[in-house]
Amino acid sequence: MSLGRLRVVTAGESHGPQLTIVVENLPAGMPLLAEDVDVDLARRQRGYGRGGRQQIEHDCVEFVAGVRHGRTMGGPIAMVVKNRDWANWQGKMDIAPVPEPPPPVTRLRPGHADLAGVVKYGLDDVRNVLERASARETASRVAAGGLAKAFLRQFGIEVRSHVRSIGAARAPAPEELSLARDGASHAWWAAVEESPIRTGDKAFEDTAIEMIKSARTAGDTLGGIFEVIAYGVPIGLGTYGQWDERLDGRLAAAIMSIQSLKGVEIGDAFANAGRFGSQAHDVIDYEPAAGGWTRPTNHAGGLEGGVSNGMPLIVRGAAKPISTLINPLPSINYATRERDVGHVERSDVCVLPAAGVVGEAMVAIVVADAMRLKFGGDSLDEALRNFRSFLERSA
Ligand SMILES: Cc1cc2nc3c(=O)[nH]c(=O)nc-3n(C[C@H](O)[C@H](O)[C@H](O)COP(=O)(O)O)c2cc1C
């Protein structure tokens, strides 16, 4: 048990019987229903560019510990998400030995963990690598993120995501999204939820769909950038006290840990690198009628000194194009060491809409953890009391 920390542990293979998720250290007395989590599991499955797997799975969570009569009890919460596809993998993914094991996967796929995994773990079947390295694991993160979001909602914190680019096409977004404390209710987000690309801009949506169609026809794939914004985050989460306790670093690590994510940006980090300081920093203002401390801009993405500053948190993630190509790249057969092409398995073409939903989950987990550290409380009431008294003192 990690005292005071929101701890998330997951287990499960892509084509195994189920995903198992344990979340520790949410307070007792928090309302929690399976539906709270299922909403996000369904959002992760949507989006233009996904492959055939999403037609098979209808992810929903079952609580197996830690919740009674719709409220948390204070102990570890355990959840399972069944893999419907497991039924199609009998004989290939059995847990007990089988009389006739399937032939091993030996054609290494560039861009996957295949080569590193078989060498590292001394395996001769890439299946034993790809089953856990697969982004099926992101359903577990989204389930854990659903719990983190349910907790954050009690404090008025909401986490949203949208797609900012696919391939070379960039999506515009209204500037006020990054400024308003109550931005979570902006009409843009309702449009995002309706969009198969998770954007509020119809022209970008059309372009992105055409690009994904062309990539699919060419047997190719696409990457892009998503943006996560957390609204209602109070001043004071994270600390500059130690390098590994800074909230910016923790958010960056959480986003970077998502499969295919290779770059992270906090606020306008990359644009700021090319600006004068006078254009980059957010001047400080105080308006009692507008809730106290405020800024006319939010280039910093709500973080200064590794601590939240009361503005919306803005984190972007850059995803590489999906690695599995229907026209596979040249590679080596691990068994023979001879030239070959990468193994091909049913695959997505572009996952940015889904990756953004996973990004929301990771941001929610990190922010919920920081809230638990700052405000503690064994019960939700105690945590809320601590939170409110801090807000009164810091206004
Ligand atoms: C939601 C989501 C779905 C993904 N689906 C696929 C897929 O269908 N095929 C694939 O090759 N990679 C897919 N990926 C990416 C791979 O899992 C990832 O690139 C691979 O495991 C190697 O890890 P790395 O890219 O982080 O280095 C997906 C990623 C995410 C976030």
The ligand as an SDF file (V2000), in Angstrom:
LIG
                    3D

 31 33  0  0  0  0  0  0  0  0999 V2000
   -5.6890    3.5600  -28.4360 C   0  0  0  0  0  0  0  0  0  0  0  0
   -4.5040    2.9480  -29.1520 C   0  0  0  0  0  0  0  0  0  0  0  0
   -4.7040    1.9250  -30.0750 C   0  0  0  0  0  0  0  0  0  0  0  0
   -3.6320    1.3610  -30.7560 C   0  0  0  0  0  0  0  0  0  0  0  0
   -3.8810    0.4020  -31.6920 N   0  0  0  0  0  0  0  0  0  0  0  0
   -2.8390   -0.0960  -32.4180 C   0  0  0  0  0  0  0  0  0  0  0  0
   -3.0740   -1.0370  -33.4790 C   0  0  0  0  0  0  0  0  0  0  0  0
   -4.2090   -1.4230  -33.7590 O   0  0  0  0  0  0  0  0  0  0  0  0
   -1.9970   -1.4800  -34.1700 N   0  0  0  0  0  0  0  0  0  0  0  0
   -0.7160   -1.0630  -33.9050 C   0  0  0  0  0  0  0  0  0  0  0  0
    0.2130   -1.4820  -34.5780 O   0  0  0  0  0  0  0  0  0  0  0  0
   -0.4660   -0.1760  -32.9040 N   0  0  0  0  0  0  0  0  0  0  0  0
   -1.4980    0.3000  -32.1570 C   0  0  0  0  0  0  0  0  0  0  0  0
   -1.2380    1.2090  -31.1500 N   0  0  0  0  0  0  0  0  0  0  0  0
    0.1600    1.5910  -30.8500 C   0  0  0  0  0  0  0  0  0  0  0  0
    1.0320    0.4440  -30.3490 C   0  0  0  0  0  0  0  0  0  0  0  0
    0.4510   -0.2080  -29.2400 O   0  0  0  0  0  0  0  0  0  0  0  0
    2.4340    0.9410  -29.9920 C   0  0  0  0  0  0  0  0  0  0  0  0
    2.9350    1.7390  -31.0260 O   0  0  0  0  0  0  0  0  0  0  0  0
    3.3820   -0.2290  -29.7690 C   0  0  0  0  0  0  0  0  0  0  0  0
    2.9470   -0.9930  -28.6570 O   0  0  0  0  0  0  0  0  0  0  0  0
    4.8420    0.1920  -29.5390 C   0  0  0  0  0  0  0  0  0  0  0  0
    4.9560    1.0510  -28.4500 O   0  0  0  0  0  0  0  0  0  0  0  0
    5.4820    2.5480  -28.6060 P   0  0  0  0  0  0  0  0  0  0  0  0
    4.8760    3.0910  -29.8600 O   0  0  0  0  0  0  0  0  0  0  0  0
    4.9670    3.2560  -27.3840 O   0  0  0  0  0  0  0  0  0  0  0  0
    6.9660    2.5120  -28.6800 O   0  0  0  0  0  0  0  0  0  0  0  0
   -2.3000    1.8140  -30.4770 C   0  0  0  0  0  0  0  0  0  0  0  0
   -2.1050    2.8420  -29.5370 C   0  0  0  0  0  0  0  0  0  0  0  0
   -3.1980    3.4100  -28.8870 C   0  0  0  0  0  0  0  0  0  0  0  0
   -2.9550    4.5240  -27.9130 C   0  0  0  0  0  0  0  0  0  0  0  0
  1  2  1  0
  2  3  1  0
  2 30  2  0
  3  4  2  0
  4  5  1  0
  4 28  1  0
  5  6  2  0
  6  7  1  0
  6 13  1  0
  7  8  2  0
  7  9  1  0
  9 10  1  0
 10 11  2  0
 10 12  1  0
 12 13  2  0
 13 14  1  0
 14 15  1  0
 14 28  1  0
 15 16  1  0
 16 17  1  0
 16 18  1  0
 18 19  1  0
 18 20  1  0
 20 21  1  0
 20 22  1  0
 22 23  1  0
 23 24  1  0
 24 25  2  0
 24 26  1  0
 24 27  1  0
 28 29  2  0
 29 30  1  0
 30 31  1  0
M  END
$$$$
